[in-house]
């Protein structure tokens, strides 16, 4: 792919006058700006819903919290 791009550049772009090469660059930049937004997509906290749920399979929430409370009670 890179070889092909270099061939296109050497054969079609490089021989153009500077003004036309700059115009081509401007057109390419404009096209990219329209198709590839610079700002990252805004994410939602809801996308994390269910992430890691397999870790808690078979764990009783009350038993787990009770164990944490015992640990806290016995800390210096």
Buried (B, 14 or more C-beta within 10 A) or exposed (E): EEEEEEEEEEEEEEEEEEEEEEEEEEEEEEEEEEEEEEEEEEEEEEEEEEEEEEEEEEEEEEEEEEEEEEEEEEEE
